């Protein structure tokens, strides 16, 4: 398990913690509520998600003490299938891949930020407007637990073919 500091333009320093093997992700900070995602104990970590699964039945999440319902997309060859939906109270979020490196966070259907993550060692958010602390927690937590960006369909197809060749 490792924890790194992330600097945010509105919320100053945040702590991001990721344990892929143990199935745990956490975002906290002085100006934001704490958020966590946990994979069911005993379930095996599987790529490609940093949290170790895209199976929502194996995940529990919360922001402060409020449940955060997660529904990851199928993550197939098309970039548009790489997303995760989250519902916190009546607020709907989606973190969806927009390039090979970035994902866009929407709140109730409106773009509010672009995220880029490399594990938990480096995460950045470019906010398109001032947001609530809850939005920051959810955005960083989704980027941390599920990653950002997605390969193009042709590249993903070639990589899948290469992965299927024995001895490669």
N, C-alpha and C positions, 0 to 999 in steps of 0.2 A: 504494500500500500504506500503510495506516495502522495504528498500534498505540495502544491505549488501556489504561489501568489500570482494573481492576475490583476492588472490595473484596468479599471473601467472609467470612462469619461464622466459618468454621473455618480457612480457608487464607490469610487476610490478602490481600495484594495479588497479583493475577494480571495478566499481560500478555496481551491478546488482539489478534491481528493478522489482518486480512482484506484480501485483494486479489481482488475479484470478477473483474476483467479478466484477471488473471494466474492465477486459479484456485488460490488458496492461503489456508489458514486455519491459525492456530497458537495454542495456549494454553500458557503456561508460567508458572512461579512458583517461589519458593524452597521451598515446601512441597508442590508437586505435580510429577508427571512431565510432561515436555513431550509434547504431542500435536499432530499435524499431519494435515491433509487436503489433498490435491493433486489438481487436475483435470489430465487428460492434456494435456501441452503441445500447442499447435496446435488444441485443441478450442475451439469458440466458446462464450462465456458465454451462457446462456439463463435467462430468468426462470422461475420465481419464486424460485429458491434463491440465497442470497448466494454460495455457492461456484460458482454458474453452471451447475449441472446436477443432475438427479436420476437420471442414468444411472450405475449403480454400476460399469459396465464402464469408465467414464472416470475413476474415482476410485481413489486409493490413500490409505490412512490408517494411522497407527501411533501408539502411545503408548509412549514411550521407543523401544525397538527392536522392540517386539512388534506384529505386524500387527493392525489393527482392521478387521474385515470390515463393510462398510456395505451396507444394503439399504433404500433409500428407498421409501416407499409411492407409490402412483400419483398422489396429490395432485389429486384430482378435485373435484367440487362438494361432496360430503359431507365434513364436518370429520373424520370418522373415517378418511378416506383420507390425511390429512396426518400422516405419521409417518416416522421413520427407525429401523430396527433396526441394532444394532451388536453384534458379537461380539468380545470380547477374551479370548483363551484360552478358558476354559469359562464365562465370565460373559456373560450376555445382557442387553443394554440396549435400551430403546425410549424415544425422545422422541416423544410424541404430542400433537397439538393438543387443548386442552381448552376454550379460549375464543378470542375474536378476538385476544387478546394473549398468552396463556400456553400452555405445553406442560408436560406431566408427564413426568418421567424415572422409568423403572422399572428395577430391577436384578433379574434373575431373577424377573420378574413382580410384584415388590412396589414400590409407590410410594416413592421416596426424596426427590424434590424437585420443585418447580415452578419453571420458568424463564420469563423474559420477556426478549426481546432486541429491540433496534432497531438493526439492522446490528451493527457492532462498537463503536459509540459508547456503548452502554448495555446491559449484560447484568446480570441479577440472578438469584440462586438463593435459594429459600427451602427449606432442608433440613428434612425431616420427622424426621430422626434423624441422629446422627453417622455420617459416611461415611468411606470410605478416600480417600486422595489420588487414586487411580486413578479413582474414581467422579466426583470433581470434574472432573478433566481431561476425561473422556468427556462428561459433561453439558455443560460449557461449550463444548467443541469441537462437539458436535452442534448446540447452540443457535446458535453462531456461524456454522457452515457451512450449516445448513439453515433457520435462522430458527425463530421460535416463533409459535404461534397459527394460526388459519385463520378465514376469513370464514364466515358462515352460508351454507347452500346457496342460499337465495333471492338474497342479495346477490352471491354468486359468479356465479350465473346471469345476473343483470342486468349485472354488470361485463363478463362475457364477451360478452354481446350488444352492449353499448356499444363494446367493443373491436373488434367485427367490422364496425362501421359505418365506411365510408370517410370520411376527413376528420375523424374525431373524435379 
